[in-house]
Amino acid sequence: MQLRKKKRFFTIMIIPHTEESIVSIRIPLYLFQTLSIILLISLLFSFVWIKSYQQLKGEAAEISQLRGENRNLNEHIDLLARETEELIRKVEQMDELSREICNLMELPPPEKKSDSYPIRLVYNENIRALPSRGENQVIERTALNISYLQVSIPEKNGELLQLKEDVEEYQKQMAATPSIWPARGRVTSEFGPRLSPVTRRREFHFGIDIAGQRGIPILAAADGKVVFAAYRRGFGNTIIINHGYSLSTLYAHLKSFNVPAGSEVKKGQVIGYMGSTGYSTGAHLHYEVHKKGIAVNPRGYLP
Ligand SMILES: [Zn+2]
C-alpha cells in the first residue's frame, strides 16, 4: 500500500471591492509556519534590542553625570591639596618666627622632635595632564601632608609653650639682674684699689661711689627682696637686696629708708634717700654688686 502524503496548504484570498478578479495566494502550511516562527523571533530580538538600547542610553547619561561628579571631586581634591600646602607653609613660618624669637631672646632654638618631613607636594598644573594617576598622587601626598600636620601642629604647640616658659624665665631673670643707675649723680670713685678718702690709706674699693644731692631717691637696681635695712658700722644706713640667681646689691650711706627689711621690691622702686651716714665725706651712694657672694665691678651691671 502506498501512503500518499497529503500536502496541506494555506490560502490567502484577496477579494477586491471592485469588479476585478479575486487574487488567491496558496502557501504551503510549513512555509507559513516557518515564516511565523521567523517573525516571532525577529519580534523577540527587536524587543531585546530596544530594551538594551534604553539601558545603554540610561548608562550613558549616568556615565556623563559621573564624569561631571569626578571632575568636581578632582577640583575639590586639588583645592584640599593646595590648602594643606598653605597650612604647611604657615607651620614653617611659625618655625621661623619661633627661631627669630629665640635669637632675639638669646635662647637656644627649640628642639625639633620629628624629622619625618613629608614629601611636599608643590601644587602644579602638570598634574592635570595625568587625570587618574595625577589625582591619586595628589591624594597620597595630601594624606602624607595631613599626617605631617597632625604630628607637627601639636609639636609646634609644645615648642611654643616651652618658648613661652623660657621667655617668662628670661624676663624674670632680666628683671632680677641689676641694669639701671641706682641714683642720679656723678661717679666719684670706681671699683678697685684706691686711697681711702677717710683714712688716706691704700684700700680696695668694693663698689662705686655716686655723688649727688642729699635726699634724692635711691632706686632698687633690680627686682628682689630687701634682706637688710639697718645701720652698719662704716656703711651707715645700708640696704641689701637679694635678687636671686646668686646676685645681690648693696646701697650704703643712705639718709633714710623707704622700705623695711623683708619687703619685695621692683626694679626702679625708691628704697631710700641719698645721705652721708657712716664713714663718708659728703652725700653719695656707695653701690656694690655681689655675684655668688663676691663683690664684682658694678660697671658690668650699668647701662
Ligand atoms: Zn664707696
Boltz pocket constraint, residues with backbone or C-beta under 6 A from the ligand:
constraints:
  - pocket:
      binder: B
      contacts: [[A, 189], [A, 205], [A, 207], [A, 208], [A, 209], [A, 285], [A, 286], [A, 287]]
      max_distance: 6.0
